[in-house]
Amino acid sequence: MNPNYTIRFAEVDDAFIITQHRRKMFTDMGEQNYIESTSVDSVYQQWLEAKLARGDYVGWLMMHHDAVIGGAGVEIRERGPRPGEAVSRYAYVVNVFVEPEYRQQGIARQLLTTLIDWCAQEGLRTITLHASDKGRHLYETLGFEQTNEMHLVL
């Protein structure tokens, strides 16, 4: 990794830049519902500020000098214990984004490796995410496996 790049934890004051990255991420993926819903940004930012303050969202930002050039986060979620997994907390990966001019330099991999290491230290044994077509290969090289999930919106 470039020695001018550093990773730091996201703070509540970073909610605006994370929200901007989220919008760019969904735009890159061509998610039309998100692209057309500009009002969601302010609502998401407020939600994220509260989650960051409580520690229910943990994020990492890649810095190049003073500029944020990428990031990744986890929402700490809970579910009922299941066989082989008594701990009900798990990590849901969100907001993985790298500015276009910094892509293909291993930045997303470094962010995700940092995130995975943190989850292991925190005892979060399960990490889930929804991969974009462009990101799927990276996640697979880090050990993620595709699952059979279904989705219903009411």
N, C-alpha and C positions, 0 to 999 in steps of 0.2 A: 504494500500500500504506500502511496505517496506520503513522505514524511511531513508534508504540509497539511495533511488531513488529520483531524482528530474527531473522536466520538465523545459526545457528552450526553447526559440524561436531559430529557426535555423537562421544562419547568412550566408552571401555569402560564407565564407570560409568552410561552412559545405556542399557545393554542392557535393564534392567528396564522402563523407560518405553517403549522401542521394542517390546518383547515385549507390553506391555499394549496398545499401539496396534494391533499385529498381530492380537491377539485381537478387539479392537473392530471392526477392518476386516472380518475374516472373519464376525463376527456380523452386521454391517451387510449383508453380501452374502448372508446366509442359508446359509452353508456348514455344513451340519449335521454333517459328519464332524469339522470343526474345533471346532465348538461343543461337541460331546459329548466331545472328547478334551482334557480339562483338563490331563492330565499332560504334554502336549506343551510347555506354556509353560516349565517349568523346563529341559527338554532344549534347547529353542530358545534360551533365554537363555544357557545355557552355550556353545552352538555360536556364538552371535552375539558373545559376549565374546571368544572366541578369534579370530574373523574380524576384529573391530574392532581387536584388538591387532596382528594381522599386516598389516592394511591390505587384506585381501581383501573387506571390506565397508566402504563409506564411506557415511555418513549425514549428513543435514542436519535440524536441528530448528528449527521456527519458535517463537520465544519471544514471549510477551506479558508484559512485565516479567520476573518470575522463573518463570513457568509455561510449560511446554511445551504448545503448542496444536496442533501438527501435526508431521509429519515425512515424509521420503522417504529411500530408500536405494538403493544399487546393490551387487550382488554382482559382484565382478570375476571373470569366468570365462574359460576358455581353450577353444579348439577349433583344429582343424587349419587351416592357411592354405587359402584358396580363391581362385578367379580374381578378380582385382581387389582382393584383401584379403590382403596378406601378413602383417599383424599378426594374431596368433591370440587376443589378448585382446579381450573385449567386455564391455559392461555389461548386467546384467540388473536391471531396476528392480523393487523390492519395497517393501512397507510404506508405501505412500502413504496417509496418513491425516490428516484434520483433525477436531478435536473438533466435534461437531454445532453448538454455538452460535457457532462461528467460520466455518462454511461459507458459500459464495457471496460471499466477499470477495476472491477472487483468491489465497488463500494457497497452495492446491495448485499453481496455475499458477506462482507465484513460486518455490516449492520445486523444481518440475520444470525451470524455466528455469535456476535455479542448478545443478541436477544436470546438465543438458545442457551448459551452459557448462563445467563442470568436466570432463566427459567429453571435450569437444573439446580442452581444454587438456592433458589426459593422453594424447591420441592414441587414444582409444577411439572409433573411427569407427562402430561398430555398437552400438545401444542397443535392447534388446528388453524386452518385458513382456507380461503377460496382463492385459487390461483388464476391469474389471467393467462391467456394463451402464451404471451411473451415471457411470463415469469415461471411457468410450469417446470421447465428444464432446470432452472436454478434450484427450485424447491426439491425436485427429485434428487439432485446431486447432494443435497444436504440431508437426505434420508426420509423426506416426506413421501407418503404413499397416498394414492388416490383412494377415496372411500365412496361408498354408495349412499349419498345423501339425497333426500328429496325435499321439495320446497313447495309451500302453499301460501299464497297471499289472500287473505279474506278482505 
